[in-house]
Amino acid sequence: KGEKPANPHHLPVTHHISLKGHDKPLGAIALDQKGSRLITGGWDHMIRFWNFAGMTSSLRFFHEFDPMGEFHGAYTFNEICFNPDGDLFVLCRAHPQPLLFSREGKELYEFHKGDVYVAEMLYTKGHTAEVTGCQFSPNDPKLILTGGKDSTLRLWDLDRVQYRCKEVIKTAQG
């Protein structure tokens, strides 16, 4: 039983740092495409922002907030993703409704929740179960795909997100 190598995958790592800020494990992280801003979501129910360009030797986050407000502690975070422009991000929490934020952390929109009493998932406005992941289109910063435990993928157009998702793809028979 030897020691594990420091870099078992032989990645070209030239520098490393340890960022300390959450009291509990991380549930989600996202790095913008420029590599200048990192957002972390922890099991401590806090979202923290790290700005590498302006970071001091303290290695501290520069902004934090609790996106759950009065429901603090009710949900964990599954995924955070930036749009290609890096000016928006979506937070997928253990809930049917992802949240859309500005780059600075201002909540812009809560996605629609689907009606759990509608048997056909194609006719609901949104997810009916926990959303587990999301990804912005690399070609259109206004399109985002979400996937949930309701066995659907949903394509959202952020110009029309207040109405309903644009398209539903069923991934399994329920």
LUMVEXLO-94626 format. One record per residue: residue number from 1; x, y, z of N, C-alpha, C in turn. Coordinates in steps of 0.05 Angstrom, whole numbers. Layout:
<rs>
(NUM, (X, Y, Z), (X, Y, Z), (X, Y, Z))
...
</rs>
This chain:
<rs>
(1, (17, -24, 0), (0, 0, 0), (18, 25, 0))
(2, (24, 35, -23), (40, 59, -25), (22, 84, -23))
(3, (35, 107, -22), (20, 132, -23), (9, 137, -50))
(4, (-14, 151, -51), (-25, 158, -77), (-8, 180, -89))
(5, (-4, 179, -115), (12, 201, -128), (-3, 227, -126))
(6, (11, 249, -124), (0, 275, -121), (-18, 283, -145))
(7, (-11, 273, -169), (-26, 280, -193), (-30, 254, -209))
(8, (-48, 237, -201), (-51, 210, -213), (-59, 211, -242))
(9, (-72, 232, -251), (-81, 234, -279), (-62, 250, -297))
(10, (-40, 259, -285), (-19, 273, -299), (-30, 298, -313))
(11, (-46, 313, -299), (-57, 338, -310), (-35, 359, -309))
(12, (-36, 378, -328), (-15, 399, -328), (-21, 421, -308))
(13, (-18, 414, -282), (-24, 433, -260), (2, 447, -253))
(14, (2, 473, -254), (25, 489, -247), (23, 503, -220))
(15, (-2, 508, -212), (-7, 521, -186), (-32, 509, -173))
(16, (-34, 511, -148), (-58, 502, -134), (-61, 519, -108))
(17, (-86, 522, -101), (-93, 536, -76), (-116, 521, -62))
(18, (-119, 526, -37), (-142, 515, -22), (-160, 538, -14))
(19, (-185, 537, -24), (-204, 557, -18), (-221, 547, 6))
(20, (-222, 563, 27), (-237, 555, 50), (-260, 576, 53))
(21, (-284, 565, 56), (-307, 583, 58), (-332, 570, 67))
(22, (-335, 545, 61), (-359, 530, 69), (-353, 513, 94))
(23, (-374, 511, 111), (-371, 495, 135), (-377, 465, 130))
(24, (-390, 460, 107), (-398, 432, 100), (-390, 426, 72))
(25, (-393, 401, 62), (-385, 395, 35), (-399, 411, 14))
(26, (-386, 412, -10), (-398, 426, -33), (-417, 408, -47))
(27, (-439, 420, -56), (-458, 406, -73), (-456, 414, -102))
(28, (-446, 438, -108), (-445, 447, -135), (-423, 469, -138))
(29, (-410, 469, -161), (-390, 489, -167), (-393, 497, -197))
(30, (-386, 521, -203), (-386, 530, -231), (-364, 551, -235))
(31, (-349, 548, -257), (-328, 567, -264), (-337, 580, -290))
(32, (-336, 606, -292), (-344, 619, -317), (-324, 613, -339))
(33, (-332, 617, -364), (-315, 609, -386), (-288, 623, -387))
(34, (-286, 647, -376), (-261, 661, -375), (-242, 651, -353))
(35, (-254, 636, -334), (-238, 625, -312), (-232, 646, -291))
(36, (-248, 667, -290), (-243, 688, -271), (-261, 688, -246))
(37, (-285, 675, -249), (-304, 674, -227), (-312, 646, -222))
(38, (-312, 639, -196), (-321, 612, -187), (-344, 617, -168))
(39, (-365, 601, -171), (-388, 601, -153), (-390, 574, -141))
(40, (-393, 573, -114), (-395, 548, -100), (-421, 547, -84))
(41, (-433, 524, -83), (-457, 520, -67), (-453, 497, -48))
(42, (-455, 503, -22), (-448, 483, -2), (-472, 471, 12))
(43, (-467, 449, 26), (-488, 437, 42), (-494, 455, 66))
(44, (-479, 476, 70), (-486, 496, 90), (-507, 515, 80))
(45, (-517, 510, 56), (-539, 525, 44), (-531, 553, 36))
(46, (-505, 558, 32), (-496, 584, 23), (-484, 582, -4))
(47, (-487, 604, -20), (-474, 607, -46), (-452, 627, -41))
(48, (-428, 621, -51), (-405, 638, -47), (-392, 644, -74))
(49, (-382, 669, -77), (-370, 678, -102), (-340, 683, -97))
(50, (-324, 673, -115), (-295, 676, -114), (-286, 690, -140))
(51, (-271, 711, -138), (-262, 726, -161), (-231, 724, -162))
(52, (-221, 707, -180), (-192, 702, -181), (-176, 727, -189))
(53, (-188, 744, -207), (-173, 768, -215), (-168, 787, -193))
(54, (-187, 789, -174), (-185, 809, -152), (-179, 796, -125))
(55, (-172, 771, -125), (-168, 757, -100), (-142, 765, -86))
(56, (-144, 769, -60), (-121, 776, -45), (-108, 750, -34))
(57, (-86, 753, -19), (-73, 730, -8), (-89, 715, 13))
(58, (-111, 728, 23), (-128, 715, 42), (-144, 692, 30))
(59, (-147, 692, 3), (-161, 671, -12), (-190, 669, -3))
(60, (-202, 691, 4), (-230, 691, 14), (-250, 697, -8))
(61, (-274, 688, -5), (-295, 694, -24), (-302, 724, -20))
(62, (-313, 736, -41), (-319, 765, -39), (-349, 770, -35))
(63, (-366, 750, -39), (-395, 754, -36), (-407, 727, -28))
(64, (-428, 728, -12), (-443, 704, -5), (-472, 711, 0))
(65, (-489, 692, -5), (-517, 696, 2), (-531, 669, 5))
(66, (-554, 670, 18), (-570, 646, 22), (-594, 648, 3))
(67, (-594, 632, -19), (-616, 635, -38), (-642, 623, -28))
(68, (-642, 610, -6), (-667, 598, 4), (-683, 616, 22))
(69, (-670, 637, 32), (-684, 656, 49), (-699, 643, 72))
(70, (-725, 646, 73), (-740, 635, 96), (-740, 604, 96))
(71, (-732, 592, 74), (-731, 563, 72), (-702, 553, 77))
(72, (-686, 569, 91), (-658, 562, 95), (-656, 533, 106))
(73, (-639, 518, 94), (-634, 491, 103), (-653, 470, 91))
(74, (-672, 480, 75), (-692, 461, 64), (-681, 446, 40))
(75, (-663, 457, 25), (-654, 444, 0), (-624, 444, -2))
(76, (-613, 424, -15), (-585, 424, -23), (-583, 433, -52))
(77, (-558, 438, -61), (-554, 447, -88), (-543, 425, -105))
(78, (-554, 421, -128), (-546, 399, -146), (-526, 409, -168))
(79, (-531, 433, -178), (-514, 443, -200), (-517, 473, -202))
(80, (-495, 485, -211), (-494, 513, -218), (-482, 515, -246))
(81, (-494, 530, -264), (-481, 533, -290), (-484, 562, -300))
(82, (-462, 572, -311), (-461, 598, -324), (-470, 596, -353))
(83, (-482, 618, -363), (-487, 619, -391), (-461, 625, -405))
(84, (-460, 621, -432), (-434, 625, -446), (-422, 654, -443))
(85, (-439, 674, -440), (-430, 701, -436), (-419, 706, -408))
(86, (-427, 689, -389), (-418, 692, -361), (-433, 713, -346))
(87, (-455, 724, -357), (-470, 745, -343), (-494, 734, -328))
(88, (-501, 709, -331), (-523, 696, -317), (-514, 668, -307))
(89, (-527, 659, -286), (-523, 631, -278), (-549, 620, -268))
(90, (-552, 594, -270), (-575, 579, -260), (-566, 561, -237))
(91, (-582, 561, -216), (-578, 545, -193), (-599, 523, -193))
(92, (-591, 498, -194), (-609, 475, -191), (-606, 465, -163))
(93, (-628, 466, -149), (-629, 457, -121), (-646, 432, -120))
(94, (-647, 420, -97), (-663, 395, -94), (-693, 404, -92))
(95, (-703, 414, -115), (-729, 425, -117), (-737, 426, -146))
(96, (-763, 426, -154), (-770, 426, -182), (-765, 452, -197))
(97, (-759, 474, -182), (-756, 500, -195), (-728, 511, -193))
(98, (-712, 510, -215), (-686, 523, -214), (-690, 553, -211))
(99, (-668, 566, -204), (-668, 595, -201), (-648, 608, -220))
(100, (-656, 630, -233), (-639, 645, -251), (-628, 669, -236))
(101, (-602, 674, -238), (-589, 696, -224), (-572, 712, -243))
(102, (-568, 738, -237), (-548, 754, -251), (-520, 745, -241))
(103, (-499, 753, -255), (-472, 746, -247), (-466, 755, -219))
(104, (-478, 777, -209), (-473, 787, -183), (-490, 773, -161))
(105, (-508, 755, -169), (-523, 740, -149), (-551, 751, -144))
(106, (-561, 769, -161), (-588, 779, -158), (-607, 759, -171))
(107, (-627, 750, -156), (-647, 731, -167), (-664, 745, -187))
(108, (-665, 733, -211), (-680, 745, -233), (-706, 730, -238))
(109, (-706, 704, -234), (-730, 688, -240), (-728, 661, -227))
(110, (-752, 651, -219), (-755, 624, -210), (-771, 609, -231))
(111, (-759, 588, -242), (-772, 573, -264), (-799, 562, -254))
(112, (-817, 556, -273), (-843, 545, -267), (-841, 517, -255))
(113, (-859, 510, -238), (-862, 483, -227), (-885, 470, -242))
(114, (-881, 445, -249), (-902, 430, -263), (-924, 421, -244))
(115, (-946, 414, -255), (-969, 405, -240), (-967, 375, -236))
(116, (-963, 366, -211), (-959, 337, -206), (-984, 321, -211))
(117, (-1007, 334, -214), (-1033, 320, -218), (-1039, 316, -248))
(118, (-1021, 326, -265), (-1025, 322, -294), (-1009, 296, -301))
(119, (-1022, 276, -311), (-1009, 251, -316), (-989, 252, -339))
(120, (-993, 268, -359), (-975, 269, -381), (-955, 292, -377))
(121, (-930, 286, -373), (-909, 306, -368), (-906, 327, -390))
(122, (-914, 320, -414), (-912, 339, -436), (-930, 364, -432))
(123, (-950, 361, -415), (-969, 383, -412), (-965, 400, -387))
(124, (-944, 396, -373), (-939, 412, -349), (-920, 435, -357))
(125, (-921, 457, -342), (-905, 481, -348), (-876, 477, -340))
(126, (-870, 459, -322), (-842, 455, -313), (-839, 428, -300))
(127, (-817, 424, -287), (-811, 399, -274), (-830, 394, -251))
(128, (-836, 369, -246), (-853, 362, -223), (-837, 349, -200))
(129, (-811, 345, -205), (-794, 333, -184), (-767, 348, -185))
(130, (-750, 341, -167), (-724, 354, -163), (-709, 356, -190))
(131, (-697, 380, -195), (-680, 384, -218), (-652, 377, -210))
(132, (-639, 359, -226), (-613, 349, -218), (-590, 361, -235))
(133, (-597, 374, -257), (-575, 385, -273), (-585, 405, -293))
(134, (-567, 421, -304), (-573, 441, -324), (-549, 447, -341))
(135, (-554, 457, -365), (-532, 465, -383), (-542, 485, -403))
(136, (-528, 508, -405), (-535, 527, -425), (-526, 518, -453))
(137, (-540, 526, -473), (-531, 520, -501), (-506, 536, -506))
(138, (-486, 523, -518), (-461, 537, -525), (-465, 557, -548))
(139, (-487, 554, -563), (-492, 571, -586), (-512, 593, -581))
(140, (-529, 590, -561), (-550, 610, -556), (-551, 614, -526))
(141, (-541, 637, -516), (-541, 641, -487), (-568, 644, -474))
(142, (-590, 644, -490), (-617, 646, -479), (-630, 619, -476))
(143, (-617, 597, -485), (-629, 570, -482), (-614, 554, -461))
(144, (-630, 541, -444), (-619, 524, -424), (-635, 498, -422))
(145, (-620, 476, -418), (-632, 450, -416), (-630, 441, -386))
(146, (-653, 432, -375), (-653, 422, -348), (-662, 393, -348))
(147, (-653, 378, -329), (-661, 350, -326), (-669, 345, -297))
(148, (-690, 329, -294), (-700, 324, -267), (-708, 296, -261))
(149, (-715, 291, -236), (-723, 265, -227), (-751, 258, -236))
(150, (-764, 276, -251), (-790, 269, -263), (-786, 256, -290))
(151, (-762, 248, -296), (-754, 234, -321), (-759, 251, -346))
(152, (-755, 277, -344), (-757, 294, -367), (-732, 312, -369))
(153, (-726, 320, -393), (-708, 341, -400), (-726, 364, -410))
(154, (-720, 388, -401), (-736, 411, -410), (-718, 433, -421))
(155, (-725, 442, -444), (-711, 464, -457), (-726, 490, -452))
(156, (-711, 509, -441), (-723, 535, -434), (-711, 557, -451))
(157, (-728, 575, -460), (-719, 599, -473), (-722, 622, -453))
(158, (-700, 634, -445), (-701, 654, -423), (-716, 679, -430))
(159, (-721, 683, -456), (-739, 705, -464), (-768, 699, -459))
(160, (-775, 674, -455), (-803, 666, -451), (-806, 648, -427))
(161, (-786, 647, -409), (-787, 629, -386), (-810, 634, -367))
(162, (-821, 658, -368), (-843, 664, -349), (-869, 649, -358))
(163, (-870, 638, -382), (-894, 624, -391), (-893, 594, -386))
(164, (-873, 581, -397), (-869, 553, -394), (-844, 544, -409))
(165, (-836, 519, -405), (-812, 510, -419), (-819, 508, -449))
(166, (-799, 510, -466), (-802, 510, -495), (-807, 482, -506))
(167, (-794, 462, -495), (-796, 435, -505), (-791, 415, -482))
(168, (-805, 392, -483), (-802, 371, -463), (-794, 346, -477))
(169, (-774, 333, -466), (-764, 307, -475), (-767, 287, -453))
(170, (-784, 267, -457), (-787, 246, -437), (-764, 226, -439))
(171, (-751, 220, -416), (-728, 203, -417), (-733, 175, -408))
(172, (-756, 170, -396), (-763, 143, -387), (-793, 141, -385))
(173, (-803, 116, -385), (-832, 112, -381), (-837, 111, -351))
(174, (-858, 126, -343), (-864, 128, -314), (-889, 112, -307))
</rs>
